[in-house]
Amino acid sequence: MMRSNQEVSEFREVEADQIVIFGVHETLNSLTDAAMRAASSQVHAKAVTRHDRYLAIATSGGLNQQRTGIVDAVVAARILNATLVVPKLDQKSYWKDASDFSHIFDVDWFMSFLSEDVRIIKQLPQKGGRTWSPSRMRVPRKCNERCYINRVLPVLHKRHAVQLNKFDYRLSNKLSDDLQKLRCRVNYHALKFTDPILTMGNELVRRMRLRSKHFIALHLRFEPDMLAFSGCYYGGGDKERRELAAIRRRWKTLHINNPEKQRRQGRCPLTPEEVGLMLRALGYGSDVHIYVASGEVYGGEESLAPLKALFPHFYSKDTIATKEELEPFSSYSSRMAALDFLVCDESDVFVTNNNGNMAKILAGRRRYFGHKPTVRPNAKKLYRLFQNKENTTWEEFTSRVLSFQRGFMGEPKEVRAGRGEFHENPSTCICEDTEARAKAQVESRKLGKKNKSINKDTAVTVSNDDQTEEDEPDWSEPDYEEEQSDLQDRGLYNGTSLDYDDPSTSDEPELEEMLSD
């Protein structure tokens, strides 16, 4: 039955004085404690590196996808007992960023911190007065230890220097504990941004704290290119279909997905309005300050207007920093992404409308450093709820959002060990006793109207049993088997192959590159 205009209006008039809870699970006294814990859990390598083996990698995608490649490259070098060459960043694909490793990360810190695990050099040595030219090849997705020994080591024996191209998600989630802990040492300790990025990022955080003691950071992926590539449809009629179809034409081999199926499977990012409604239903009031990390939003201000109406204290790096301050970073997508990464990492609550690489890496990082709340949308279930919101009262809507989001709030142990990407759920590196203490030591910090009490009926509580496997967002970002099956059959994508520099090779971005950050 259709609802009256008054009822619809009541649905959209969200209560402005709801209590907002910033629950922080405090498990670590300081970053130093975390570093000591990681170091103590590692079995450091002795002199195992063979000096006639050199491993280079070429990363792929946006900053955070490249980060996964860098982390896994260190582990691959350890598996092969090879010297690692400082990884090459992707400068040619969709992102078109000319930055190299040393522009983003502190390369000297990276090399020294890992010196007991893997020998790292800045460039290949010279041979006969010329820099050694490596053999180029690719390995399958999710390649395990045996895979590297069987496929890469024979080439290293013969050629002594190998470069692994398109190096993203080329290492299995399931490795020995020592190798998993090495992953954590690289990701959470060795990869440190350069001083200019850290200084600017910390200044952005300071300015947010001046505005409010607590703030939410939202990673909003809603760029036109990404929506076009994903095949999702958001109800914009013929205009939206024409605009996104025009963008899709630049990728000749793009398979067009069924938009309804994409939404049903939870593969479509939430709209800005949907994110705002989800947050209000979770109890975050209009007085909350929100930092938005995003690129160009499809629909511009028209798309952002509902979110800004729900959260008027709306900021981005462009609004809290001057053009002159951002000038050293603004021409480089990875450096701008690094600034957003720092602010999102320091936020009291991190929220994402997608399940891309930045969301996964930050979720894992926030688990590792103490389970700060990380809100991921249960897109599979929220999809139906948003479809029918006009026929739902606000009370019903809130109740269902709270129910659907159990297991998607960044609580300790909400994701079982071994589930998901290791970068998202680094369970091997997290002490179980520490996690148990975290669950018992919840420090609630309230922001909002005074003299209010927490409504126990609407509090979000999470247990392992609340999250079912079928609720997990089905983004399938790492493999996309349907779209790559022809390449797999020919051994060009998911098989090991030598990678010759063919000038006819297409530079079209792969799907994970588009969705990576």
C-alpha positions in Angstrom: 0.0 0.0 0.0 1.3 3.4 -0.9 2.2 5.7 2.0 0.9 9.3 2.3 3.2 12.2 1.5 3.1 13.1 5.2 4.4 9.6 6.1 7.2 9.8 3.5 8.1 13.2 4.9 8.3 11.7 8.4 10.6 9.0 7.1 13.0 11.7 5.7 12.9 13.8 8.9 15.6 12.0 10.8 15.8 12.8 14.5 18.6 15.3 15.0 19.3 14.5 18.7 20.2 10.9 18.5 23.1 9.7 20.6 26.3 9.0 18.7 28.6 6.4 20.1 32.3 6.3 19.2 33.3 2.9 20.8 37.0 2.3 20.7 38.4 -1.1 21.6 41.7 -0.2 23.3 44.1 -3.0 23.1 47.4 -1.2 22.6 49.1 1.5 24.7 51.1 2.9 21.8 52.4 2.3 18.3 55.6 1.1 19.9 53.7 -1.7 21.8 52.3 -2.8 18.4 55.8 -2.8 16.8 57.2 -4.8 19.7 54.4 -7.3 19.5 54.9 -7.8 15.8 58.6 -8.1 16.1 58.4 -10.6 19.0 56.0 -12.8 17.0 58.4 -13.0 14.0 61.1 -15.6 13.5 63.8 -13.4 11.8 65.7 -14.8 8.9 69.4 -15.3 9.0 71.6 -15.1 6.0 69.4 -17.1 3.7 69.5 -14.8 0.7 71.2 -16.1 -2.4 73.2 -13.3 -4.0 72.6 -14.6 -7.5 68.8 -14.2 -7.3 67.1 -10.9 -7.9 63.4 -10.4 -7.7 61.7 -7.3 -9.1 58.0 -6.6 -9.3 55.8 -4.1 -11.2 52.7 -3.2 -9.3 49.2 -2.6 -10.7 46.3 -0.4 -9.9 45.7 2.5 -7.5 47.8 3.2 -4.4 46.2 0.6 -2.1 46.1 -2.2 -4.7 49.8 -1.4 -5.3 50.4 -1.6 -1.5 49.1 -5.2 -1.4 51.6 -6.0 -4.2 54.5 -4.4 -2.3 53.7 -6.4 0.8 53.4 -9.6 -1.1 56.6 -8.9 -3.0 58.6 -9.0 0.2 57.1 -12.3 1.1 57.7 -13.7 -2.3 61.4 -12.7 -2.1 61.6 -14.5 1.2 60.1 -17.6 -0.2 62.6 -17.6 -3.1 65.6 -16.5 -0.9 66.1 -13.7 -3.4 67.2 -10.1 -3.1 64.2 -7.8 -3.7 64.5 -4.7 -5.8 62.5 -1.8 -4.5 59.1 -2.2 -6.3 58.1 -0.2 -9.3 54.9 1.6 -9.0 52.2 1.6 -11.7 52.7 4.8 -13.8 50.9 3.8 -17.0 47.4 2.4 -16.3 44.2 4.2 -15.5 45.6 6.3 -12.6 48.4 7.9 -14.7 50.5 8.9 -11.7 54.3 9.4 -12.3 55.2 8.9 -8.7 57.8 6.3 -7.9 58.2 4.4 -4.6 60.4 7.0 -2.9 57.8 9.7 -3.6 55.1 7.8 -1.6 57.0 5.7 1.0 60.2 6.2 3.0 62.4 3.9 1.0 65.3 4.0 3.5 63.0 3.0 6.4 61.5 0.3 4.3 64.9 -1.2 3.5 66.3 -1.0 7.0 63.2 -2.2 8.9 63.1 -5.4 6.8 66.9 -5.9 6.7 66.7 -9.0 8.9 64.0 -10.6 6.8 64.8 -9.8 3.2 67.8 -8.1 1.4 66.5 -5.1 -0.5 68.3 -3.0 -3.1 67.2 0.1 -4.9 68.1 -1.1 -8.4 69.4 -4.2 -10.1 73.2 -4.4 -10.2 75.2 -3.8 -13.4 76.5 -6.6 -15.5 79.2 -5.9 -18.0 78.8 -2.2 -17.5 75.0 -2.3 -18.1 72.1 -2.7 -15.7 71.0 -6.3 -15.5 67.8 -6.9 -17.6 65.4 -9.2 -15.8 63.2 -11.8 -17.4 59.6 -10.7 -17.3 56.8 -13.0 -16.3 53.5 -13.3 -14.5 52.3 -15.7 -11.9 48.7 -16.9 -11.2 46.5 -15.2 -8.8 46.7 -16.6 -5.2 50.0 -18.3 -5.9 51.2 -20.2 -2.8 54.7 -21.1 -1.6 54.9 -24.3 -3.7 53.7 -22.3 -6.7 56.6 -19.8 -6.5 59.1 -22.6 -5.9 57.8 -24.6 -8.9 57.2 -21.7 -11.4 59.5 -18.8 -10.5 62.5 -20.4 -8.9 63.6 -22.4 -12.1 63.6 -19.1 -14.0 65.7 -17.5 -11.3 68.1 -20.3 -11.4 68.6 -19.9 -15.2 68.3 -16.1 -15.6 69.2 -14.9 -12.0 66.9 -11.8 -12.3 63.1 -12.0 -12.7 60.5 -9.2 -12.8 56.9 -10.2 -12.0 54.5 -8.0 -13.8 50.9 -7.1 -12.8 51.8 -8.0 -9.3 48.6 -7.7 -7.4 46.9 -10.5 -5.4 49.6 -12.9 -6.7 50.1 -14.5 -3.3 47.8 -16.9 -1.5 45.8 -15.9 1.5 46.9 -19.1 3.2 50.6 -19.1 4.1 52.7 -20.3 7.0 52.4 -18.2 10.2 55.9 -16.9 9.8 55.2 -15.6 6.3 51.8 -14.1 7.4 53.6 -12.2 10.2 56.1 -11.0 7.7 53.2 -9.6 5.7 52.1 -7.7 8.8 55.6 -6.3 9.5 55.7 -5.0 5.9 52.2 -3.6 5.8 51.9 -2.1 9.3 55.5 -1.1 10.1 57.8 -1.0 7.1 55.6 0.9 4.7 55.7 4.4 6.1 54.7 7.4 4.1 57.3 10.1 3.3 57.7 13.1 5.6 55.8 15.6 3.4 52.8 13.2 3.1 52.9 12.5 6.9 53.2 16.2 7.8 50.3 17.2 5.6 48.2 14.2 6.6 48.7 14.9 10.3 47.8 18.5 9.8 44.5 17.5 8.1 43.8 15.3 11.1 44.6 18.2 13.5 42.3 20.5 11.7 39.5 18.0 11.9 40.1 17.6 15.7 39.9 21.4 16.1 36.4 21.2 14.7 35.3 18.3 16.8 36.9 15.9 19.3 35.6 12.9 17.3 34.9 12.6 13.6 33.8 10.0 11.0 35.8 9.5 7.8 33.9 8.3 4.8 35.6 6.7 1.8 33.1 7.5 -0.9 33.7 5.7 -4.2 31.1 7.1 -6.6 33.2 8.4 -9.6 31.6 8.2 -13.1 34.4 5.9 -14.5 34.0 3.5 -11.6 30.2 3.4 -11.9 30.4 2.9 -15.6 32.9 0.0 -15.2 30.9 -1.7 -12.5 27.8 -1.9 -14.6 25.6 -0.6 -11.8 22.5 1.5 -12.3 21.1 4.1 -9.8 17.8 5.1 -11.2 18.9 8.1 -13.2 16.9 7.1 -16.3 18.0 7.6 -19.8 20.4 10.4 -18.9 22.4 8.1 -16.6 22.3 5.2 -19.1 23.6 7.5 -21.9 26.4 9.1 -19.8 27.7 5.8 -18.4 27.4 4.0 -21.7 29.5 6.7 -23.4 32.2 6.2 -20.7 32.1 2.4 -21.2 32.9 2.7 -24.9 36.5 3.5 -24.1 36.9 -0.2 -23.0 36.3 -2.3 -26.1 36.5 -5.6 -24.3 34.3 -4.7 -21.3 31.6 -7.2 -20.4 28.4 -5.4 -19.4 27.0 -6.9 -16.2 23.3 -7.1 -15.3 22.7 -4.0 -13.1 20.0 -5.8 -11.1 22.2 -8.8 -10.4 25.1 -6.5 -9.4 23.0 -4.8 -6.8 21.4 -8.0 -5.6 24.9 -9.5 -5.1 26.1 -6.5 -3.1 28.6 -5.4 -5.7 27.3 -1.8 -6.2 28.6 0.9 -3.9 26.0 2.8 -1.9 25.0 6.2 -3.1 25.9 9.2 -0.9 22.3 9.4 0.3 22.2 5.7 1.2 25.4 6.0 3.2 23.9 9.0 5.1 20.7 7.2 5.9 22.7 4.1 7.0 24.8 6.2 9.4 21.8 8.0 10.8 20.0 4.7 11.4 23.1 3.5 13.2 22.8 6.4 15.6 25.1 9.1 14.2 23.4 12.4 14.6 23.5 15.6 12.4 26.0 17.2 14.7 28.7 14.7 13.8 31.6 16.0 11.8 32.4 13.9 8.7 35.5 13.9 6.5 34.8 12.6 3.0 37.6 11.0 1.0 36.5 10.8 -2.6 37.3 11.7 -6.2 34.8 13.3 -8.6 31.3 12.2 -7.5 28.9 11.2 -10.3 26.1 13.8 -10.3 28.2 16.3 -8.4 26.6 18.5 -5.8 23.2 17.1 -6.7 24.3 13.6 -5.6 26.0 15.0 -2.5 23.1 17.2 -1.4 21.2 14.5 0.6 24.3 13.4 2.4 25.2 17.0 3.3 21.6 17.6 4.5 21.9 14.7 6.9 25.5 15.7 8.0 26.0 19.5 7.6 29.5 19.3 9.1 30.9 18.0 5.9 34.6 18.3 5.1 37.3 17.1 2.6 41.0 17.9 2.2 40.0 20.6 -0.3 37.9 22.4 2.3 40.2 22.2 5.3 43.5 22.9 3.4 44.4 25.6 0.9 45.1 25.1 -2.7 48.7 26.2 -2.1 49.1 23.6 0.7 47.8 20.8 -1.5 49.8 21.9 -4.6 52.7 19.5 -4.0 50.2 16.6 -4.0 47.3 17.6 -6.2 48.8 16.5 -9.6 49.5 13.0 -8.2 46.6 10.7 -7.5 48.6 8.4 -5.2 49.9 11.2 -3.1 46.3 12.6 -2.7 45.1 9.1 -1.9 47.8 8.8 0.8 46.6 12.0 2.5 43.0 10.6 2.6 44.4 7.3 3.9 46.0 9.0 6.8 42.9 10.9 7.8 40.7 7.9 7.4 43.1 5.8 9.5 43.1 8.4 12.3 39.3 8.8 12.3 37.2 7.6 15.3 34.9 5.7 12.9 35.9 4.8 9.4 33.0 4.2 6.9 33.0 3.0 3.4 30.3 2.7 0.7 32.3 0.0 -1.1 34.5 -3.0 -0.5 37.6 -1.9 -2.5 41.2 -2.1 -1.6 41.4 1.0 0.6 38.4 -0.2 2.6 40.0 -3.7 3.0 43.4 -2.4 4.0 42.1 0.1 6.5 39.8 -2.5 8.0 42.7 -4.8 8.5 44.9 -2.0 9.8 42.3 -0.8 12.3 41.8 -4.4 13.5 45.6 -4.8 14.0 46.0 -1.6 15.9 43.1 -2.0 18.2 39.7 -2.5 16.5 38.7 1.1 15.9 35.2 1.0 14.4 35.1 0.3 10.7 31.6 0.3 9.2 31.2 -1.6 6.0 27.7 -1.7 4.4 26.0 -5.1 4.3 25.1 -4.2 0.7 23.3 -7.4 -0.1 20.6 -6.8 2.5 20.6 -3.0 2.5 19.9 -3.1 -1.2 16.3 -4.3 -0.7 15.8 -2.0 2.2 16.7 1.1 0.2 14.6 -0.1 -2.6 11.5 -0.1 -0.4 12.3 2.9 1.9 9.4 4.9 0.8 7.1 2.2 2.2 8.9 1.9 5.5 8.6 3.9 8.7 11.8 5.4 10.1 11.5 3.1 13.2 11.3 0.0 10.9 14.1 1.2 8.8 16.4 1.9 11.8 15.6 -1.5 13.3 16.4 -3.4 10.1 19.7 -1.4 9.5 20.8 -2.2 13.0 20.0 -5.9 12.4 21.6 -6.1 9.0 24.8 -4.3 10.1 25.7 -6.8 12.8 29.0 -8.2 11.8 29.9 -5.2 9.7 31.0 -2.8 12.3 34.6 -3.6 13.0 34.1 -5.4 16.3 36.7 -7.8 17.6 36.3 -11.3 16.1 33.3 -10.4 13.9 35.2 -12.0 11.0 36.4 -15.5 11.6 40.1 -16.2 11.3 41.0 -17.1 7.7 38.0 -15.5 6.2 38.4 -12.8 3.5 41.6 -11.3 2.2 44.5 -11.4 4.7 45.1 -7.7 4.3 41.5 -7.2 5.6 41.6 -9.8 8.3 45.2 -10.3 9.5 44.1 -12.8 12.2 47.5 -14.5 12.4 49.1 -11.3 13.7 46.5 -10.5 16.3 46.9 -12.1 19.8 43.7 -13.9 20.8 44.1 -12.8 24.5 44.5 -9.2 23.4 41.3 -9.5 21.3 39.4 -11.0 24.2 40.5 -8.1 26.4 39.4 -5.7 23.7 35.9 -7.0 23.7 35.7 -6.5 27.5 37.3 -3.1 27.5 35.0 -1.0 25.4 35.3 2.7 26.2 32.2 4.5 25.0 32.7 8.1 24.0 29.5 10.0 23.4 29.0 12.9 21.0 25.7 14.6 20.6 23.0 16.0 22.9 23.8 16.0 26.6 21.8 14.2 29.3 20.8 11.3 27.0 21.3 7.6 27.8 22.1 4.8 25.5 19.1 3.0 24.3 19.9 -0.7 24.9 17.3 -1.8 22.4 19.0 0.0 19.5 22.7 -0.6 20.5 24.6 -2.5 17.8 26.1 -5.7 19.3 28.0 -8.2 17.4 29.0 -11.8 17.8 30.5 -14.3 15.5 27.2 -16.0 15.0 25.5 -12.7 13.8 27.4 -12.7 10.5 26.6 -15.3 8.0 28.7 -16.1 5.0 25.8 -15.2 2.6 25.7 -11.7 4.0 29.3 -10.9 3.1 29.5 -8.5 0.2 30.2 -10.5 -3.0 32.6 -8.1 -4.8 34.9 -10.8 -6.1 37.4 -8.1 -6.9 40.6 -10.1 -7.0 39.7 -12.6 -9.6 36.6 -11.8 -11.7 36.7 -15.3 -13.2 33.9 -14.8 -15.7 35.5 -11.8 -17.4 39.0 -13.2 -17.5 38.1 -16.9 -18.4 39.3 -16.5 -22.0 42.6 -15.1 -20.8 43.0 -17.9 -18.3 42.4 -20.5 -21.0 45.3 -19.0 -23.0 47.6 -18.7 -19.9 47.8 -14.9 -20.3 46.2 -13.8 -17.0 45.9 -16.5 -14.4 48.7 -18.6 -15.6 52.5 -18.3 -15.4 53.8 -16.9 -18.6 56.8 -14.9 -19.9 55.8 -11.3 -20.4 57.4 -9.8 -23.5 57.2 -6.1 -24.2 54.6 -6.2 -27.0 53.8 -2.7 -28.2 50.4 -4.0 -29.3 49.4 -4.9 -25.8 46.3 -3.0 -24.7 46.6 -0.4 -21.9 42.9 -0.8 -21.0 42.6 -0.9 -17.2 41.4 -4.2 -15.7 38.4 -4.1 -13.4 40.3 -4.3 -10.2 42.4 -1.3 -11.2 39.2 0.7 -11.6 37.8 -0.4 -8.3 41.0 -0.6 -6.4 40.9 2.7 -4.4 
